[in-house]
Amino acid sequence: MPIYKVNLKARKEIAAGTMAFHFEKPEGFVYKAGQFADYTLIDPPETDAEGNTRGFSLASAPYEDYLMSATRMRDTAFKRVLKTMPLGTELTLDAPYGSFTLHNNTAIPAVFVTGGIGVTPVRSIVLQAIHDQVARRIIVIDSNKRPEDAAFLDDLNKSQEKNPHYTFVGTMTGMEKSNREWHEETGHMTKAMLSKYIDDLAVPIYYIAGPQAMVASMRKVLTESGVNDDNIRTEEFTGY
């Protein structure tokens, strides 16, 4: 796999405790929506036992002219450096990796069940699918505690206006702690909630991405609902 050098171009907070980082896109760099990259700090001012390399999903879509990754901001040396380094600082990029990508048969619906920061590869997949104008049925069901915690909520919600084959469903589990209005789903994802948006639960291919406990819980819900295990693909986000 080629190793690239990329410059940090921008960063911003996109949800509570969550930041997105924009990097230049190397010439000739090609990846599939849903893949990830390993970023390595070069001679950072501090380090710790977790090291100078992190793997982040490529939240940018392949058609976009920049690379973007997003992460929850824990208090580690890597993330402290990433948050404060001057724009233009160079990092090493080792990519692309991963197979959390859309299946080829466009006649089979794709359902993404995501929690928290697990939504990052889904932004890439949804925006690329809409850009490619393929008549593929895509449903995203995304769970967070509050709207304030939901990364890319507006991107994923507003994208429905561009493609009639795409549906976004947000559900919040902790609205009692929110300062924002929310008129969509609340509570944890269940078979009943999925059935409101999916006519036959056994038909789609499912992509589950999020914290380990959430991924295990949703896999159990799906298998108990009669979904073939071969039609369930998972991506666990641990440690952030």
C-alpha atoms as a printed R data frame, in Angstrom:
    type eleno elety resid chain resno       x       y      z
1   ATOM     1    CA   MET     A     1   0.000   0.000  0.000
2   ATOM     2    CA   PRO     A     2   1.471   3.405 -0.959
3   ATOM     3    CA   ILE     A     3   2.383   5.851  1.797
4   ATOM     4    CA   TYR     A     4   1.388   9.479  1.228
5   ATOM     5    CA   LYS     A     5   2.172  12.789  2.910
6   ATOM     6    CA   VAL     A     6  -0.843  15.030  3.497
7   ATOM     7    CA   ASN     A     7  -1.304  18.489  5.012
8   ATOM     8    CA   LEU     A     8  -3.963  19.402  7.555
9   ATOM     9    CA   LYS     A     9  -6.170  21.971  5.808
10  ATOM    10    CA   ALA     A    10  -9.008  22.615  8.270
11  ATOM    11    CA   ARG     A    11 -10.711  21.345 11.399
12  ATOM    12    CA   LYS     A    12 -14.015  22.068 13.085
13  ATOM    13    CA   GLU     A    13 -16.305  20.758 15.782
14  ATOM    14    CA   ILE     A    14 -19.204  18.917 14.125
15  ATOM    15    CA   ALA     A    15 -20.943  17.617 17.271
16  ATOM    16    CA   ALA     A    16 -20.402  17.720 21.021
17  ATOM    17    CA   GLY     A    17 -16.891  16.433 21.671
18  ATOM    18    CA   THR     A    18 -16.453  15.479 18.014
19  ATOM    19    CA   MET     A    19 -14.169  17.105 15.455
20  ATOM    20    CA   ALA     A    20 -13.712  16.715 11.715
21  ATOM    21    CA   PHE     A    21 -10.276  17.130 10.141
22  ATOM    22    CA   HIS     A    22  -9.795  18.012  6.477
23  ATOM    23    CA   PHE     A    23  -6.628  16.995  4.646
24  ATOM    24    CA   GLU     A    24  -5.385  17.570  1.147
25  ATOM    25    CA   LYS     A    25  -6.179  14.728 -1.237
26  ATOM    26    CA   PRO     A    26  -2.983  13.304 -2.770
27  ATOM    27    CA   GLU     A    27  -2.842  13.218 -6.552
28  ATOM    28    CA   GLY     A    28  -3.891   9.802 -7.817
29  ATOM    29    CA   PHE     A    29  -5.296   8.672 -4.467
30  ATOM    30    CA   VAL     A    30  -8.276   6.373 -5.035
31  ATOM    31    CA   TYR     A    31 -10.536   4.734 -2.457
32  ATOM    32    CA   LYS     A    32 -13.995   3.249 -2.103
33  ATOM    33    CA   ALA     A    33 -16.692   4.905 -0.027
34  ATOM    34    CA   GLY     A    34 -16.629   3.298  3.426
35  ATOM    35    CA   GLN     A    35 -12.893   2.584  3.622
36  ATOM    36    CA   PHE     A    36 -10.487   3.940  6.249
37  ATOM    37    CA   ALA     A    37  -6.984   5.375  6.539
38  ATOM    38    CA   ASP     A    38  -4.139   5.235  9.052
39  ATOM    39    CA   TYR     A    39  -2.792   8.678  9.952
40  ATOM    40    CA   THR     A    40   0.621   9.054 11.596
41  ATOM    41    CA   LEU     A    41   1.959  12.199 13.286
42  ATOM    42    CA   ILE     A    42   5.452  13.198 12.217
43  ATOM    43    CA   ASP     A    43   7.745  14.198 15.124
44  ATOM    44    CA   PRO     A    44   4.856  15.262 17.394
45  ATOM    45    CA   PRO     A    45   5.574  17.494 20.402
46  ATOM    46    CA   GLU     A    46   4.199  14.799 22.714
47  ATOM    47    CA   THR     A    47   3.287  11.138 22.590
48  ATOM    48    CA   ASP     A    48   1.983   8.419 24.906
49  ATOM    49    CA   ALA     A    49   1.594   4.655 25.117
50  ATOM    50    CA   GLU     A    50  -1.142   4.655 22.459
51  ATOM    51    CA   GLY     A    51   1.370   5.814 19.862
52  ATOM    52    CA   ASN     A    52   1.400   8.252 16.976
53  ATOM    53    CA   THR     A    53  -0.892   6.403 14.551
54  ATOM    54    CA   ARG     A    54  -4.690   6.218 14.414
55  ATOM    55    CA   GLY     A    55  -7.084   4.606 11.977
56  ATOM    56    CA   PHE     A    56 -10.045   6.786 10.981
57  ATOM    57    CA   SER     A    57 -12.830   6.198  8.495
58  ATOM    58    CA   LEU     A    58 -12.678   8.369  5.397
59  ATOM    59    CA   ALA     A    59 -15.857  10.356  5.958
60  ATOM    60    CA   SER     A    60 -15.339  12.281  2.743
61  ATOM    61    CA   ALA     A    61 -16.874  10.797 -0.399
62  ATOM    62    CA   PRO     A    62 -14.453   9.739 -3.150
63  ATOM    63    CA   TYR     A    63 -15.806  12.390 -5.539
64  ATOM    64    CA   GLU     A    64 -14.932  15.202 -3.114
65  ATOM    65    CA   ASP     A    65 -11.646  17.010 -3.647
66  ATOM    66    CA   TYR     A    66 -10.382  16.632 -0.073
67  ATOM    67    CA   LEU     A    67 -10.050  13.909  2.551
68  ATOM    68    CA   MET     A    68 -11.949  14.175  5.810
69  ATOM    69    CA   SER     A    69 -11.979  12.088  8.956
70  ATOM    70    CA   ALA     A    70 -13.890  12.684 12.178
71  ATOM    71    CA   THR     A    71 -13.423  11.424 15.704
72  ATOM    72    CA   ARG     A    72 -14.588  11.794 19.276
73  ATOM    73    CA   MET     A    73 -11.950  13.833 21.120
74  ATOM    74    CA   ARG     A    74 -10.519  11.836 24.017
75  ATOM    75    CA   ASP     A    75  -7.664  13.239 26.107
76  ATOM    76    CA   THR     A    76  -4.765  11.416 24.427
77  ATOM    77    CA   ALA     A    77  -1.479  12.785 23.162
78  ATOM    78    CA   PHE     A    78  -2.395  12.006 19.544
79  ATOM    79    CA   LYS     A    79  -5.681  13.893 19.721
80  ATOM    80    CA   ARG     A    80  -4.258  16.800 21.678
81  ATOM    81    CA   VAL     A    81  -1.629  17.260 18.966
82  ATOM    82    CA   LEU     A    82  -4.179  16.844 16.162
83  ATOM    83    CA   LYS     A    83  -6.453  19.434 17.762
84  ATOM    84    CA   THR     A    84  -3.751  22.073 18.228
85  ATOM    85    CA   MET     A    85  -1.209  21.544 15.429
86  ATOM    86    CA   PRO     A    86  -0.893  24.459 12.973
87  ATOM    87    CA   LEU     A    87  -2.842  24.170  9.740
88  ATOM    88    CA   GLY     A    88  -0.489  23.005  7.029
89  ATOM    89    CA   THR     A    89   1.242  20.495  9.299
90  ATOM    90    CA   GLU     A    90   2.206  17.347  7.413
91  ATOM    91    CA   LEU     A    91   1.070  13.837  8.409
92  ATOM    92    CA   THR     A    92   1.655  10.412  6.916
93  ATOM    93    CA   LEU     A    93  -1.322   8.692  5.276
94  ATOM    94    CA   ASP     A    94  -1.398   4.922  4.833
95  ATOM    95    CA   ALA     A    95  -4.553   4.023  2.905
96  ATOM    96    CA   PRO     A    96  -7.011   2.837  1.798
97  ATOM    97    CA   TYR     A    97  -8.042  -0.164  3.895
98  ATOM    98    CA   GLY     A    98 -11.285  -1.941  4.739
99  ATOM    99    CA   SER     A    99 -14.207  -3.693  3.090
100 ATOM   100    CA   PHE     A   100 -17.124  -1.876  4.755
101 ATOM   101    CA   THR     A   101 -18.374  -0.878  1.305
102 ATOM   102    CA   LEU     A   102 -21.626  -1.184 -0.597
103 ATOM   103    CA   HIS     A   103 -22.537  -4.530 -2.135
104 ATOM   104    CA   ASN     A   104 -22.585  -4.668 -5.930
105 ATOM   105    CA   ASN     A   105 -26.172  -5.807 -6.532
106 ATOM   106    CA   THR     A   106 -28.137  -2.553 -6.693
107 ATOM   107    CA   ALA     A   107 -31.452  -4.454 -6.639
108 ATOM   108    CA   ILE     A   108 -30.884  -5.438 -2.988
109 ATOM   109    CA   PRO     A   109 -31.555  -2.577 -0.527
110 ATOM   110    CA   ALA     A   110 -28.782  -1.419  1.812
111 ATOM   111    CA   VAL     A   111 -29.676  -0.592  5.409
112 ATOM   112    CA   PHE     A   112 -27.127   1.171  7.614
113 ATOM   113    CA   VAL     A   113 -27.670   0.897 11.362
114 ATOM   114    CA   THR     A   114 -25.269   3.262 13.095
115 ATOM   115    CA   GLY     A   115 -24.528   4.566 16.560
116 ATOM   116    CA   GLY     A   116 -22.411   7.562 17.532
117 ATOM   117    CA   ILE     A   117 -19.183   7.976 15.596
118 ATOM   118    CA   GLY     A   118 -19.985   4.810 13.642
119 ATOM   119    CA   VAL     A   119 -21.798   7.055 11.190
120 ATOM   120    CA   THR     A   120 -18.542   8.397  9.691
121 ATOM   121    CA   PRO     A   121 -18.098   5.835  6.866
122 ATOM   122    CA   VAL     A   122 -21.811   6.113  6.087
123 ATOM   123    CA   ARG     A   123 -21.510   9.787  5.157
124 ATOM   124    CA   SER     A   124 -18.998   8.773  2.500
125 ATOM   125    CA   ILE     A   125 -21.181   5.941  1.203
126 ATOM   126    CA   VAL     A   126 -24.436   7.926  1.084
127 ATOM   127    CA   LEU     A   127 -22.984  11.020 -0.559
128 ATOM   128    CA   GLN     A   128 -21.136   8.944 -3.152
129 ATOM   129    CA   ALA     A   129 -24.243   6.894 -3.952
130 ATOM   130    CA   ILE     A   130 -26.279  10.060 -4.441
131 ATOM   131    CA   HIS     A   131 -23.521  11.571 -6.580
132 ATOM   132    CA   ASP     A   132 -23.453   8.451 -8.785
133 ATOM   133    CA   GLN     A   133 -27.235   8.679 -9.274
134 ATOM   134    CA   VAL     A   134 -27.750   4.933 -9.012
135 ATOM   135    CA   ALA     A   135 -31.338   3.845 -8.318
136 ATOM   136    CA   ARG     A   136 -30.314   1.946 -5.199
137 ATOM   137    CA   ARG     A   137 -32.527   1.840 -2.101
138 ATOM   138    CA   ILE     A   138 -30.551   3.052  0.930
139 ATOM   139    CA   ILE     A   139 -31.878   3.502  4.450
140 ATOM   140    CA   VAL     A   140 -29.805   4.948  7.298
141 ATOM   141    CA   ILE     A   141 -31.019   4.534 10.883
142 ATOM   142    CA   ASP     A   142 -28.706   6.499 13.170
143 ATOM   143    CA   SER     A   143 -28.844   6.515 16.978
144 ATOM   144    CA   ASN     A   144 -27.396   9.124 19.346
145 ATOM   145    CA   LYS     A   145 -28.191  10.387 22.814
146 ATOM   146    CA   ARG     A   146 -29.028  13.920 21.635
147 ATOM   147    CA   PRO     A   147 -29.033  15.874 18.361
148 ATOM   148    CA   GLU     A   148 -26.049  17.773 19.777
149 ATOM   149    CA   ASP     A   149 -24.070  14.504 19.775
150 ATOM   150    CA   ALA     A   150 -24.974  13.450 16.220
151 ATOM   151    CA   ALA     A   151 -22.116  13.850 13.729
152 ATOM   152    CA   PHE     A   152 -23.126  14.723 10.152
153 ATOM   153    CA   LEU     A   153 -26.804  14.883 11.132
154 ATOM   154    CA   ASP     A   154 -27.581  17.698  8.681
155 ATOM   155    CA   ASP     A   155 -25.539  16.183  5.839
156 ATOM   156    CA   LEU     A   156 -27.338  12.869  6.089
157 ATOM   157    CA   ASN     A   157 -30.791  14.318  6.686
158 ATOM   158    CA   LYS     A   158 -30.743  16.914  3.907
159 ATOM   159    CA   SER     A   159 -29.375  14.412  1.399
160 ATOM   160    CA   GLN     A   160 -32.886  12.920  1.255
161 ATOM   161    CA   GLU     A   161 -33.896  15.945 -0.806
162 ATOM   162    CA   LYS     A   162 -31.489  14.887 -3.573
163 ATOM   163    CA   ASN     A   163 -32.478  11.246 -3.987
164 ATOM   164    CA   PRO     A   164 -35.933   9.639 -3.636
165 ATOM   165    CA   HIS     A   165 -34.307   6.219 -3.094
166 ATOM   166    CA   TYR     A   166 -32.602   7.359  0.127
167 ATOM   167    CA   THR     A   167 -34.187   7.572  3.588
168 ATOM   168    CA   PHE     A   168 -32.608   8.888  6.781
169 ATOM   169    CA   VAL     A   169 -34.020   8.052 10.208
170 ATOM   170    CA   GLY     A   170 -32.526   9.602 13.327
171 ATOM   171    CA   THR     A   171 -33.377   8.383 16.812
172 ATOM   172    CA   MET     A   172 -32.337   9.948 20.113
173 ATOM   173    CA   THR     A   173 -32.098   8.081 23.413
174 ATOM   174    CA   GLY     A   174 -31.427  10.969 25.815
175 ATOM   175    CA   MET     A   175 -33.609  13.899 24.775
176 ATOM   176    CA   GLU     A   176 -34.213  14.819 28.421
177 ATOM   177    CA   LYS     A   177 -30.638  16.182 28.390
178 ATOM   178    CA   SER     A   178 -30.981  18.061 25.094
179 ATOM   179    CA   ASN     A   179 -31.490  21.772 24.467
180 ATOM   180    CA   ARG     A   180 -32.707  21.227 20.902
181 ATOM   181    CA   GLU     A   181 -36.075  20.304 19.490
182 ATOM   182    CA   TRP     A   182 -36.462  16.842 17.991
183 ATOM   183    CA   HIS     A   183 -39.605  15.606 16.261
184 ATOM   184    CA   GLU     A   184 -38.388  12.291 14.860
185 ATOM   185    CA   GLU     A   185 -37.748   8.920 16.525
186 ATOM   186    CA   THR     A   186 -36.707   8.523 20.153
187 ATOM   187    CA   GLY     A   187 -35.512   5.473 22.053
188 ATOM   188    CA   HIS     A   188 -33.248   2.588 21.183
189 ATOM   189    CA   MET     A   189 -33.431   0.818 17.844
190 ATOM   190    CA   THR     A   190 -35.731  -2.196 17.973
191 ATOM   191    CA   LYS     A   191 -37.351  -4.619 15.561
192 ATOM   192    CA   ALA     A   192 -40.530  -2.529 15.731
193 ATOM   193    CA   MET     A   193 -38.647   0.637 14.769
194 ATOM   194    CA   LEU     A   194 -36.860  -1.065 11.877
195 ATOM   195    CA   SER     A   195 -40.141  -2.512 10.623
196 ATOM   196    CA   LYS     A   196 -41.617   0.997 10.299
197 ATOM   197    CA   TYR     A   197 -39.141   1.771  7.514
198 ATOM   198    CA   ILE     A   198 -38.320  -1.653  6.031
199 ATOM   199    CA   ASP     A   199 -41.137  -3.648  4.418
200 ATOM   200    CA   ASP     A   200 -39.449  -7.047  4.744
201 ATOM   201    CA   LEU     A   201 -36.574  -7.239  7.221
202 ATOM   202    CA   ALA     A   202 -35.161 -10.351  5.532
203 ATOM   203    CA   VAL     A   203 -34.520  -8.672  2.158
204 ATOM   204    CA   PRO     A   204 -31.806  -5.974  2.666
205 ATOM   205    CA   ILE     A   205 -28.115  -6.283  3.373
206 ATOM   206    CA   TYR     A   206 -27.373  -4.611  6.716
207 ATOM   207    CA   TYR     A   207 -24.310  -2.621  7.699
208 ATOM   208    CA   ILE     A   208 -23.946  -2.062 11.457
209 ATOM   209    CA   ALA     A   209 -21.345   0.448 12.658
210 ATOM   210    CA   GLY     A   210 -20.770   1.830 16.138
211 ATOM   211    CA   PRO     A   211 -19.594   0.919 19.632
212 ATOM   212    CA   GLN     A   212 -19.017  -2.780 20.269
213 ATOM   213    CA   ALA     A   213 -22.038  -3.235 22.572
214 ATOM   214    CA   MET     A   214 -24.354  -1.500 20.112
215 ATOM   215    CA   VAL     A   215 -23.106  -3.626 17.201
216 ATOM   216    CA   ALA     A   216 -23.652  -6.841 19.187
217 ATOM   217    CA   SER     A   217 -27.117  -5.731 20.292
218 ATOM   218    CA   MET     A   218 -28.272  -4.858 16.775
219 ATOM   219    CA   ARG     A   219 -26.873  -8.058 15.296
220 ATOM   220    CA   LYS     A   220 -28.969  -9.952 17.874
221 ATOM   221    CA   VAL     A   221 -32.086  -7.937 16.966
222 ATOM   222    CA   LEU     A   222 -31.599  -8.682 13.274
223 ATOM   223    CA   THR     A   223 -30.878 -12.395 13.618
224 ATOM   224    CA   GLU     A   224 -33.873 -12.829 15.923
225 ATOM   225    CA   SER     A   225 -35.931 -11.036 13.252
226 ATOM   226    CA   GLY     A   226 -35.020 -13.675 10.695
227 ATOM   227    CA   VAL     A   227 -32.186 -11.859  8.903
228 ATOM   228    CA   ASN     A   228 -29.606 -14.240  7.459
229 ATOM   229    CA   ASP     A   229 -26.234 -13.759  9.149
230 ATOM   230    CA   ASP     A   230 -24.603 -13.594  5.702
231 ATOM   231    CA   ASN     A   231 -26.569 -10.386  5.092
232 ATOM   232    CA   ILE     A   232 -25.123  -8.603  8.132
233 ATOM   233    CA   ARG     A   233 -21.833  -6.718  7.927
234 ATOM   234    CA   THR     A   234 -20.315  -4.961 10.918
235 ATOM   235    CA   GLU     A   235 -17.701  -2.370 11.799
236 ATOM   236    CA   GLU     A   236 -16.871  -1.904 15.481
237 ATOM   237    CA   PHE     A   237 -15.543   1.435 16.715
238 ATOM   238    CA   THR     A   238 -13.505   0.912 19.882
239 ATOM   239    CA   GLY     A   239 -11.474   3.458 21.786
240 ATOM   240    CA   TYR     A   240 -12.213   6.263 19.315
